C-alpha cells in the first residue's frame, strides 16, 4: 500500500490539481490525505472526483482560511473504517485487502495556537492502540522537539516544546525527520 499526506497550504492555487495528479500517478497512491485543504465539503467532493478517487472522508475547513483535512482512498485496495475524528485529525483503521493486514492511522493537522495543542495531544493519546495493532501517526505538528529544529528567532526551550516532547513520549512514537 502506498500513501501520502501533504500539507498543501490550501487547494485553491492554480497548479494544485496537476500537482496532486502528479503525486498520485508517480507514486501509484492507494490513499491520499490533504491537510490544510481550506475547502468546504462540496469543494472537497469535487476535488476527490477530479483526482480519481471513489471513496473519501472530509473534515471541512471550519476556521476561516486554514484547516480542513481530506482523506481519499481506493476501496478496491483498502477498507477504511473511521474510528474518531475532530476538526484537526482523522483516526481510522486500515485493512489492506490483498494482505489482510490491519493497522490504525491518524492524520493530524495540529492547531497553530500552542494553548490549544495540549488538549489535542491528550485526545490523541487516548487513540493510542492498547493491543499489538501498529499505529501510523502522520502529523503536521506545528511544533518542534528541540532547538536544533528551529531557524531564527529566540533560542529558548519553551513550555510548549516540553509539553510536545511529553506527548511524543506518552505516545511511544518513533519520530522520523
C-alpha angles and dihedrals in degrees: 000000000000124000138172132195115198130184095210095176090227131343098228098087116112099249098042098103093045092048090049092049088050091055092044095051098037094050097030089230121207092182129027125184121191116195125193088023093156093208139124122243091260092050090048091052090053091047093051090052093049090051092053101245119135099197129050148153122208136196101191122220105270101168104068118259099003140049133047131128128216120193116193128179146167108250092200087065104030141034110210124193116186107221102175139348141185133181087272105037147029119211116192147150121247125202115189102217097209095053101022088227114154130200140155121249132190124190113196135187101188125215115267089220109083092209091063095045096072093061090048091050088055091050092049093050088058087059092058109120116253093200131055093275109129117245122212111197113188113181146169090209097184084214141085134227100211142009093254087070090058126091117197129340126073117338096222124135100233132206088246090060091050091051091046092052090049089053092052091048092048090051091048089222129167108229116214114192 
